[in-house]
Amino acid sequence: MFKPKAIYYEKNILDYPLGKELMEKYKDVPKVEIENHNNIEEMRKKSNKEFIDMKRNLIIGVRKTHKFVENHKTSDYLVPYTSSGCTASCMYCYLVCNYNKCSYLRLFVNREQMLDKIIKTAEKSEKELTFEIGSNSDLVLENSITGNLVWTIENFKDTKKGKLTFPTKFDMVDDILPLNHKGKVTVRMSVNPDYIINRVEFGTSRLDNRIEAINKLSEAGYKVGILIAPVIMVENWKDLYLELIKILDSKLSKKVKKEAFFEIIFMTYSYVHTKINEEAFPNAINLYNKEIMRGGGRGKYRYKEEYKKDGELFLREQMNKYFPNNKIEYIV
């Protein structure tokens, strides 16, 4: 269970029930009042080597941005929701790239306002819409602190239209298993080889625990997706990902193997990641490989096209062999 080293909070969180609840929950934790959760000068000035220590803080504020972004993968919209950032420290996290060192966990207490906009947008639409509510955070992790995922499902289940989806790297799903979600929620579990999880995805759940969570969620009636993501071309990566696919084949339940869909995403890296990781994780593996990566704009690196095409061909062949009846929504 995450216990913050300090709470940084906006004063107006006390105007919301969840804000009061969190302040009471962490009444013994040192607190610092801030003007804006988006601009904490003390944090921005910290050195890269203090990255992990920064993750021990918890920021609580009111979300001011509610713009929905069109999406064309497993949802219709990416929706700013109840949190941003995470307590884990995945070395490739895109939030680190977008917000420099500000990928620490931020909680937003105006959940009623955010869910109300989702519901109204869904009900006004002529077609059934799916909303991605976990693109900026991990809601299973967040739920262990706020209970927001349980609250969201319970307050969304009786709506006339709309569906919700979110990804996770955590196995703490027991709180949502007994809920009557009415088939309106899709949970997508991100998986990687143990080698990658242990050396790159610091602070996340182990592979076996993630697979167990997938089976539980499916048994509870949730639609389940599996993200093989991000695919990282370390040495012997094909052997690692083939072993991952074999493990999934052997340990996923019959129900999951009958109903689940897959998404496959190759890693995008950046100059910012490199600089932070060199100081924050000096003994970790280097994810940047100039021989097989190219510039992707704005300081980002992607795998060169010939390597990515080879990787996609390999993964499609293995997935067709071990999961011939499961749809791959996309490979990017």
C-alpha positions, 0 to 999 in steps of 0.5 A: 500500500502506497503511503506518501512522504508528503502531500502537496495540495490545492486549497480548494480540494476541501470544497469536494467530498473526496478532497476532505476524505483524502486529507483525513486519510493522510492527516498524519502526513506532512502537507504543503499547500500549492497554487497549481498542481501543474506548476510545482516549482520545488519539484521542477527544480529537483535533479534527475537523480531525485526522480524516484524520491519525487514519486513518493509524494502525492499531489492532490488538486482539481482538474481544470482541463476536460477536453476529450481527444478523438481516438481511433484504437480501442476507444472513441475518446481519450478522456482526462480523468481522476488522476495523472501519473503513477507511483511506479517507475517504468523507464519508458513512461510517456508522461515522463517525456511529455511532462519531464519529471512531473510523472508523479501521482496527481489525484483530482477530486472533482470526479463528479464533474468529470464523470458527468461530462462523460455521461452527457456526451455518451447520451447525446451521441447517435452512436455508442461511444467508448471512453478511455479513462486511463490514458494518463494514469493507472486507475487500478493503482489509483483505486487502491488510494481513492476508491475512484474506480469502484465509485466510477463503475457504480455511478456509470453502470445505470447510464443509458449509453456509453462504455468505459475502458482503461489499461493497467499494469497492476493486479489489485482488482479484487475491489471491482470483481463483485460490482455489477458493471453491466458489461459496460467496462473493458479492462486491458492488462499490459504484459511484458516478459519477466525480464522486462518487468523486473528491469524496466517496469519498476514498482508494477505487478509481476507477470503471473499476478497480472495473468491471474488478474486477467482471469479473475476479471474475465470470470467476473464478466468484464470484457478483457483486452491484453496489451503486449506493450511496449515491445522493447528490442533488447538482446534476444527480444524475440526469445523473450516475447515468444516465451511470454506468448507461450506463458499466456497460452498456458496460464490464461483461462479458457474463457479469456482465450475465447474472448480476449483481444490483443493490442501490440505496441512497440516502444517509443523512447526519448532524449528526456528518458535517456537523461533522467534514466542515466541519473535516476537508474544508473545501474539499469539497462540502456533502452536507447540503441542507436543502431536500430532506432531513429529520430521520431520528432521532438526528441523522440526515438522510434525503431527503424522501419525495417526492424519494426516490420520484422518485429511485427511479422514475427509477432503476428506469426507467433500470435497466429500460432498460439492465439489464432482465434483472438483479434489483434486490434492493431500493431503500432 
